[in-house]
Amino acid sequence: MKKILMIIGTRPDTIKMAPVIKEIEKSQAKSIVVVTAQHRKLLDQVLEVFSIKPDFDLDIMKENQDLYWTTIQILQKLRDILKEVKPDIVFVQGDTTTTFVGGLAAFYEKIPIGHIEAGLRSGNKYSPYPEEMNRKFTDTLADFCFAPTQIAWENLLREGIPQERIWITGNTGIDALFMVLNKDYRFKDKRLKEIIESGKKIVLVTAHRRENFGGGGLRNICQALLELREKFKKIEIVYSVHPNPNVRKPVYDILGNSPQIYLIEPPEYLCFCNLMKHSDLILTDSGGIQEEAPSLGKPVLVMREVTERVEGITAGTAILVGTDRQKIVQEASLLLTDKKKYGMMSKLSNPYGDGKASQRIINIILESL
């Protein structure tokens, strides 16, 4: 029986790896799950939703951890696990520090590497930081590059990755979304339940990127939300606030006592997917949400200067607004008032996948191994 070792460290890693793990469980291969716990609480929420029990837990997270700490801890602890398990292949996902260091550790042990969500590029090594270089390094190491889209495939070819190492599969995040939306869900948060049942338009917000910490980016976003609140008295803004203190302090300082703006802890994945489903407009600097929202017919404003997920911009399911307060307010206002523009964006098909990426990935691996 072939052994496939999966390395995950953050909530996005876990969401996108979960349907792959479930697909392996249906096959003749054995999955071995290693969590680095680069993000502890948010990762555990997703493991519970998908009923995944890790075989190894590195439990590296500490308060105020930096990239040096994270890198060293993951690399040292993975060494012993890889020597003990001797897997036939190591899977890593996306662009986190866990992704790159997991691939590096497998390379040191001369174990084949499969990179899920390969080929995403912003073209700016500091935006997003450190994700852009994490994914480039990982793609260079990978023996199997699973590109979610045609554009990602072209990026890899342009960088000299041999065509025989690249497959277009779709994005496994769409697989995960479809898995949880099949379940009935009732909101436990009383105020959130009231907002959803109020009949008001809901604007859902997430913003936590490192590149938005400095230069006033995050503060501009908060000021834009205040302006939208003043302009539209019959909307509710729900902001899922990341636990990073660099995010929490400015957000709570500016928005903490604002009516019509509900600041919440990051919901567990099942709740968040259903919250997206009930929202009318999504403002985000997240990567995964840019992919998931189009499947739910929700227009997205991307609050970043550049995005590696250009497919949504090209297809028209998302609009790149950066952190310019005026542009955020302008585009959000248009979508909240112009039914024709909103209808056009909400009806466009999702360019990121059809919910069958995980099945394709496992078929490719089992045939190859």
C-alpha positions as CSV (number, residue, x, y, z in Angstrom):
1,M,0.0,0.0,0.0
2,K,1.4,3.4,-1.0
3,K,1.9,5.9,1.8
4,I,0.9,9.5,1.1
5,L,2.1,11.9,3.8
6,M,0.1,15.2,4.0
7,I,1.6,18.3,5.7
8,I,-0.7,21.1,6.9
9,G,-0.2,24.0,9.1
10,T,-2.9,26.7,8.8
11,R,-6.6,26.9,8.3
12,P,-6.4,27.5,4.5
13,D,-4.0,24.5,4.2
14,T,-6.4,22.3,6.1
15,I,-9.5,23.4,4.2
16,K,-7.9,22.6,0.8
17,M,-6.2,19.4,1.9
18,A,-9.2,18.0,3.7
19,P,-11.0,16.8,0.5
20,V,-7.8,15.2,-0.7
21,I,-7.4,13.3,2.5
22,K,-11.0,12.1,2.2
23,E,-10.3,11.0,-1.4
24,I,-7.2,9.0,-0.3
25,E,-9.4,7.3,2.4
26,K,-11.6,6.0,-0.4
27,S,-8.6,4.7,-2.4
28,Q,-6.0,1.9,-2.0
29,A,-3.5,4.3,-0.6
30,K,-2.8,5.2,3.1
31,S,-2.9,8.9,4.2
32,I,-0.6,10.0,7.0
33,V,-1.5,13.5,8.3
34,V,1.1,15.8,9.9
35,V,0.0,19.1,11.3
36,T,2.6,21.7,12.2
37,A,0.0,23.9,13.9
38,Q,1.6,27.0,12.5
39,H,-1.9,28.4,13.4
40,R,-3.3,26.3,16.3
41,K,-6.9,27.3,17.0
42,L,-7.9,28.1,13.4
43,L,-6.5,24.8,12.2
44,D,-8.2,22.7,14.9
45,Q,-11.6,24.1,13.9
46,V,-11.2,22.8,10.4
47,L,-9.9,19.4,11.5
48,E,-13.0,19.0,13.6
49,V,-15.4,20.0,10.8
50,F,-13.9,17.3,8.4
51,S,-13.3,14.7,11.2
52,I,-9.6,14.5,10.5
53,K,-7.4,13.1,13.3
54,P,-3.7,13.9,12.7
55,D,-1.1,11.1,13.0
56,F,1.6,13.6,14.0
57,D,1.2,17.1,15.6
58,L,4.3,19.3,15.8
59,D,2.4,21.9,17.8
60,I,4.9,24.6,17.1
61,M,2.8,27.7,17.6
62,K,3.9,30.2,20.2
63,E,3.0,33.8,21.0
64,N,4.6,36.4,18.7
65,Q,6.3,33.7,16.6
66,D,8.2,34.9,13.6
67,L,9.2,33.4,10.3
68,Y,12.6,32.3,11.6
69,W,11.1,30.4,14.5
70,T,8.4,28.8,12.4
71,T,10.8,27.7,9.7
72,I,13.4,26.2,12.1
73,Q,10.8,24.3,14.2
74,I,9.0,22.8,11.2
75,L,12.2,21.7,9.5
76,Q,13.8,20.1,12.5
77,K,10.6,18.2,13.6
78,L,9.7,17.0,10.1
79,R,13.1,15.4,9.7
80,D,12.4,12.7,12.3
81,I,8.9,12.0,11.1
82,L,10.0,11.6,7.4
83,K,12.8,9.2,8.5
84,E,10.4,7.2,10.5
85,V,7.5,7.0,8.1
86,K,9.4,6.8,4.8
87,P,6.3,7.9,2.7
88,D,6.1,7.3,-1.0
89,I,5.2,10.9,-1.6
90,V,4.7,14.1,0.5
91,F,1.8,16.5,-0.3
92,V,2.0,20.1,0.6
93,Q,-0.6,22.7,-0.2
94,G,-0.7,26.4,-1.1
95,D,1.9,29.0,0.0
96,T,2.4,29.1,3.7
97,T,5.7,28.6,5.5
98,T,4.5,25.1,6.3
99,T,4.2,24.5,2.6
100,F,7.7,25.5,1.6
101,V,9.5,24.0,4.6
102,G,7.5,20.8,4.2
103,G,8.6,20.6,0.6
104,L,12.2,21.3,1.6
105,A,12.2,18.6,4.2
106,A,10.9,16.1,1.7
107,F,13.6,17.2,-0.8
108,Y,16.3,16.6,1.9
109,E,15.0,13.1,2.3
110,K,14.8,12.6,-1.5
111,I,11.0,11.9,-1.3
112,P,8.8,12.9,-4.2
113,I,6.7,16.1,-3.6
114,G,3.2,16.9,-4.8
115,H,2.3,20.6,-4.6
116,I,-1.4,21.2,-4.5
117,E,-2.4,24.7,-5.8
118,A,0.8,25.2,-7.7
119,G,1.6,28.0,-10.1
120,L,-0.2,31.0,-8.5
121,R,1.8,34.2,-9.0
122,S,1.4,37.9,-8.2
123,G,4.6,38.9,-9.8
124,N,5.8,40.8,-6.7
125,K,7.9,38.8,-4.2
126,Y,6.9,41.0,-1.3
127,S,3.1,40.9,-2.1
128,P,1.8,38.7,-0.6
129,Y,4.7,38.3,1.8
130,P,6.1,35.7,2.3
131,E,3.6,33.6,0.3
132,E,4.8,34.6,-3.2
133,M,8.2,33.2,-2.7
134,N,7.0,30.2,-0.6
135,R,5.0,29.0,-3.6
136,K,7.8,29.7,-6.1
137,F,10.3,27.8,-4.1
138,T,7.9,24.9,-3.6
139,D,7.1,24.6,-7.3
140,T,10.8,24.4,-8.0
141,L,11.1,21.5,-5.6
142,A,7.9,19.7,-6.6
143,D,7.8,16.5,-8.7
144,F,4.0,16.9,-9.2
145,C,2.6,20.5,-9.7
146,F,-1.2,20.5,-9.5
147,A,-2.2,23.7,-11.1
148,P,-5.7,24.9,-10.3
149,T,-6.2,26.8,-13.6
150,Q,-4.8,27.3,-17.1
151,I,-3.1,30.5,-16.1
152,A,-1.3,28.8,-13.2
153,W,-0.2,26.1,-15.7
154,E,1.2,28.8,-18.0
155,N,3.0,30.5,-15.1
156,L,4.8,27.2,-14.3
157,L,5.8,26.6,-17.9
158,R,7.1,30.2,-18.2
159,E,9.4,29.6,-15.3
160,G,10.9,26.5,-16.8
161,I,8.9,23.8,-15.0
162,P,8.8,20.8,-17.4
163,Q,5.3,20.2,-18.8
164,E,5.4,16.5,-17.7
165,R,5.4,17.7,-14.1
166,I,2.3,19.8,-14.4
167,W,-1.4,18.9,-14.3
168,I,-4.5,21.2,-14.4
169,T,-6.9,19.9,-11.7
170,G,-9.1,22.7,-10.5
171,N,-8.9,24.0,-6.9
172,T,-9.5,21.7,-4.0
173,G,-11.0,24.6,-2.0
174,I,-14.1,24.4,-4.2
175,D,-14.3,20.7,-3.4
176,A,-14.2,21.5,0.3
177,L,-16.9,24.2,0.0
178,F,-19.3,21.9,-1.8
179,M,-18.7,19.2,0.9
180,V,-19.8,21.5,3.8
181,L,-22.6,23.3,2.0
182,N,-24.4,20.0,1.8
183,K,-25.0,20.1,5.5
184,D,-27.8,21.9,7.3
185,Y,-26.5,24.7,9.4
186,R,-27.9,26.9,12.2
187,F,-26.1,29.9,13.4
188,K,-25.3,29.8,17.2
189,D,-24.3,33.5,17.5
190,K,-27.5,35.3,18.5
191,R,-26.6,38.7,16.9
192,L,-25.3,37.0,13.7
193,K,-28.6,35.1,13.5
194,E,-30.6,38.3,13.9
195,I,-28.5,40.1,11.2
196,I,-29.1,37.2,8.7
197,E,-32.9,37.2,9.5
198,S,-33.2,41.0,9.3
199,G,-33.5,41.1,5.6
200,K,-30.8,43.8,5.4
201,K,-28.0,43.5,2.9
202,I,-24.9,42.0,4.5
203,V,-21.3,43.0,3.7
204,L,-18.8,40.4,4.8
205,V,-15.3,41.5,5.5
206,T,-11.9,39.8,6.1
207,A,-8.6,41.7,6.0
208,H,-5.4,40.4,7.6
209,R,-2.5,40.4,5.1
210,R,0.9,41.4,6.3
211,E,1.4,43.9,3.5
212,N,-1.7,45.7,4.7
213,F,-0.3,46.2,8.3
214,G,2.0,49.1,7.5
215,G,1.4,52.2,5.3
216,G,-2.1,52.7,6.6
217,G,-3.6,49.9,4.4
218,L,-5.7,48.3,7.2
219,R,-6.7,51.7,8.6
220,N,-7.9,52.8,5.1
221,I,-10.0,49.7,5.0
222,C,-11.6,50.5,8.4
223,Q,-12.2,54.1,7.3
224,A,-13.9,52.8,4.2
225,L,-16.2,50.6,6.3
226,L,-17.2,53.6,8.4
227,E,-18.0,55.6,5.3
228,L,-20.2,52.7,3.9
229,R,-22.0,52.5,7.3
230,E,-22.8,56.2,7.1
231,K,-23.9,56.0,3.5
232,F,-26.1,53.0,3.7
233,K,-28.3,52.8,6.8
234,K,-29.9,49.5,5.8
235,I,-26.8,47.4,5.6
236,E,-25.0,45.3,8.2
237,I,-21.2,44.9,8.0
238,V,-19.8,41.7,9.5
239,Y,-16.0,41.7,10.0
240,S,-14.2,38.5,10.8
241,V,-11.2,39.8,12.7
242,H,-8.0,37.7,12.5
243,P,-6.3,37.0,15.9
244,N,-3.0,38.6,14.9
245,P,-2.5,41.6,17.2
246,N,-1.4,43.7,14.2
247,V,-4.9,43.3,12.8
248,R,-7.0,43.4,16.0
249,K,-5.6,46.6,17.5
250,P,-6.4,49.0,14.6
251,V,-9.6,47.2,13.8
252,Y,-11.0,47.4,17.3
253,D,-9.6,50.9,17.8
254,I,-11.4,52.3,14.8
255,L,-14.5,50.1,14.5
256,G,-15.0,48.7,18.0
257,N,-18.0,50.8,19.0
258,S,-19.6,51.3,15.6
259,P,-23.3,50.5,15.0
260,Q,-24.0,48.4,11.9
261,I,-20.5,46.9,12.1
262,Y,-20.3,43.5,13.9
263,L,-16.7,42.4,14.8
264,I,-16.5,38.6,15.2
265,E,-13.9,36.1,16.0
266,P,-13.0,34.0,12.9
267,P,-15.9,31.5,12.7
268,E,-15.3,27.8,12.3
269,Y,-15.2,26.9,8.6
270,L,-18.8,25.5,8.4
271,C,-20.2,28.7,9.9
272,F,-18.1,30.9,7.6
273,C,-19.1,29.1,4.4
274,N,-22.8,29.5,5.4
275,L,-22.1,33.2,6.3
276,M,-20.7,33.7,2.8
277,K,-23.9,32.1,1.4
278,H,-26.1,34.6,3.3
279,S,-23.9,37.7,2.4
280,D,-24.6,40.0,-0.5
281,L,-21.1,41.4,-1.0
282,I,-17.6,40.3,0.2
283,L,-14.6,42.5,0.8
284,T,-11.4,40.6,1.4
285,D,-7.7,40.4,1.1
286,S,-7.8,36.6,1.5
287,G,-6.9,34.2,-1.3
288,G,-9.3,31.4,-0.7
289,I,-12.4,33.6,-0.5
290,Q,-11.7,34.9,-4.0
291,E,-12.1,31.3,-5.2
292,E,-15.0,30.3,-3.0
293,A,-17.4,33.3,-3.3
294,P,-18.0,32.9,-7.1
295,S,-19.4,29.4,-6.5
296,L,-22.0,31.1,-4.2
297,G,-22.7,33.9,-6.7
298,K,-21.2,36.6,-4.4
299,P,-19.3,39.5,-5.9
300,V,-15.9,40.1,-4.3
301,L,-13.8,43.3,-3.9
302,V,-10.2,42.3,-3.5
303,M,-8.5,44.7,-1.1
304,R,-4.9,44.1,-2.3
305,E,-2.7,45.9,-4.7
306,V,-2.0,42.7,-6.7
307,T,-3.5,39.3,-6.6
308,E,-2.1,35.9,-7.7
309,R,-5.7,34.9,-8.4
310,V,-6.2,36.9,-11.6
311,E,-8.7,34.4,-13.1
312,G,-11.5,36.0,-11.0
313,I,-10.5,39.5,-12.1
314,T,-10.4,38.4,-15.7
315,A,-13.7,36.5,-15.5
316,G,-15.4,39.4,-13.7
317,T,-16.3,37.7,-10.5
318,A,-14.0,40.0,-8.5
319,I,-12.7,43.5,-8.7
320,L,-9.3,44.6,-7.5
321,V,-9.6,47.7,-5.4
322,G,-6.5,47.7,-3.3
323,T,-6.6,49.6,0.0
324,D,-7.7,52.9,-1.4
325,R,-10.5,54.1,0.8
326,Q,-12.3,56.0,-2.0
327,K,-12.1,53.1,-4.4
328,I,-13.4,50.6,-1.9
329,V,-16.4,52.9,-1.1
330,Q,-17.1,53.6,-4.8
331,E,-17.1,50.0,-6.0
332,A,-19.0,48.7,-2.9
333,S,-21.6,51.5,-3.3
334,L,-22.1,50.6,-7.0
335,L,-22.7,46.9,-6.2
336,L,-25.1,47.8,-3.3
337,T,-27.2,50.0,-5.6
338,D,-26.8,48.9,-9.2
339,K,-28.9,45.7,-9.6
340,K,-27.8,45.2,-13.2
341,K,-24.0,45.2,-12.3
342,Y,-24.6,43.1,-9.3
343,G,-26.6,40.6,-11.3
344,M,-24.0,40.3,-14.0
345,M,-21.2,39.6,-11.4
346,S,-23.3,37.1,-9.4
347,K,-24.3,35.0,-12.4
348,L,-20.7,34.5,-13.8
349,S,-19.4,31.0,-13.6
350,N,-16.5,30.2,-11.2
351,P,-13.2,30.0,-13.0
352,Y,-11.5,28.0,-10.2
353,G,-13.1,24.6,-10.4
354,D,-16.0,22.2,-10.5
355,G,-15.5,20.4,-7.2
356,K,-13.6,17.4,-8.6
357,A,-10.0,18.5,-8.2
358,S,-9.2,16.1,-5.3
359,Q,-10.4,13.1,-7.3
360,R,-8.2,14.1,-10.2
361,I,-5.1,14.6,-8.0
362,I,-5.4,11.2,-6.4
363,N,-6.0,9.4,-9.7
364,I,-2.8,11.1,-11.1
365,I,-0.7,10.1,-8.1
366,L,-1.9,6.5,-8.0
367,E,-1.3,6.0,-11.7
368,S,2.2,7.5,-11.4
369,L,3.3,5.6,-8.3
